[in-house]
Amino acid sequence: MWAAEKQPTYAPELNLVGGVPADLTEMAKGLDGYLGFGFLAFAAVGLDAAYPELNLDSYFNDTGRQQIAEAKQNACVVELLTNYAFKKISDYTTSNPLDTPAWQARLAENKLGAAPPRVPVFQYHAGTDEIVATPQADALHKR
C-alpha cells in the first residue's frame, strides 16, 4: 500500500502487491500487552533507525536495554512472537515514547492514506487477525 502511494511517480511500470498495517499508532495500541508485542518492539527499533532523533534508547529501563540489545543480535520472527508475547511497553521503558510529540509526529508521517493509489486496489484483511488489528484497516479503506 505504501508503494502504491508512490508508484505513479516512482515506478509506474510495476505491478504492485501490498498490505496493511496502515496506522502505526493504532497498531501499537493493539499490540501492547498482546501476542504480537515483539512486532511492536521491533517496529520501534526500525523507526528509531530511520529517525535517530527519536532516541529510543533513552526510554529503556535496564531490562529494555539488555533484552532489546540481545534481540537485535539474534531475533527472528518466531522469537518475536514467542519471547515477547503479551509483554508491555512499560516492561521495557521508564516512560512510553509513543506518548511524546516527537514519536507521535513520526508515526503520523508514516500513516497510510494521505495519497490514494491511482491503481485498482483489492484490500482484504482477515477478521480474526491476531497481529494486525482490523479497525485500522477498515479506517484506511474508508480514507
Order of alpha helices (4+ residues) and beta strands (2+ residues): alpha-alpha-alpha-alpha-alpha-alpha-alpha-alpha
